[in-house]
Structures are given as structure tokens and as C-alpha cells.
Amino acid sequence: LGVDVGYKKLLVDSNGNQYGTGFESLCTKISKKQQGSKAFKRALSERDCYINSTIKQLPLDECRTLVVENLKNVKYGTKQTRSMSTKFMNKLQRWTYSKVVSRLKLTSELLRVQVIEVNPRNTSRTCFMCKHVDKKSRNGELFKCTNCGYTADADHNGAMNILSLGSQEHMVPVPSIN
């Protein structure tokens, strides 16, 4: 199962299922609270419970391998970060990719599901059908390939590419029988 971890939709799997579509509103709620206040801490706790309940919805008991993108340090040190608005960075600050992945890993371990992390480079810009990479193919939530015309939800396309990458990186060669 390939999973795209996002901000507007917390998780989108390679089957096209979306989990945690209300996550962005939770992050916005947190960003409006006074940091350190009781309301802020309550909102953080609500976010963590939301993440846990969302991960429990994933059909991990039906798969043997879970492939996720390695987005560690996505908020730091990139060229895009410098051009992002302060308001968006404040919202992104409350997006805890590490919490989501650690919870995914813990749940997967309990269910004996292998977790593979892949490089996220171009997963949302690559067409799953023809493998053409173009920044212009993704327009917000919609992915429309500029090469072959394939159209899909951008996060679902990304999840399919993540699954494909995980399958390629961890293929075991089968000896040929002569």
C-alpha cells in the first residue's frame, strides 16, 4: 500500500482512499491559539487524537508492505521555504509529519507490516501512467499530465508513484531457471 502524507488530506492511499480530510482546519485552529495556553495544548491534543484515529482507518491488516515518502525536514532548508509566507509556515509548523510516520510505523509493527520510506522527489510531478515529469502537470488538488492527458487526484497520483518507487527499490531478483 502506498501512502501520500499531506496537509489538506492527511493520508491518501494508492487505492484512492482519502483519510483525514479535516486535518487542515485543525492546523488552522491551532495556529490561531496563543502558544502555551490551555486552549493551545487542548488543540494539540485534539490533533494527536485525530492523527491516531485517522491511522486506525488505514487497511494495514490487509497488506504486507506500507510505502511512505520520507519527508523528514521538509519544512527546513529548502529553497521553497524561503519563499513561503509566514502565515503558511505557521500552519505548516503544526503539521507533524514525524508524528504521523512514527504512528504509522508503530501500528505497522504491531500488525507485522513492513514500512519502506522512499525519496519524495517528483512523486507529485510524475505521471503514474507515462512517467513524464512536469511541474505544470500538478495544479493544486488536480493532476493532469501534460504529456498523455492522464487526470487524477494529485495526492492519489503521488501515492501511486510512491508505491511504484517502493516496489522498484525493494525488488528481489529471481534467479532464472535454465
Disulfide bonds with the S-S distance in Angstrom:
none
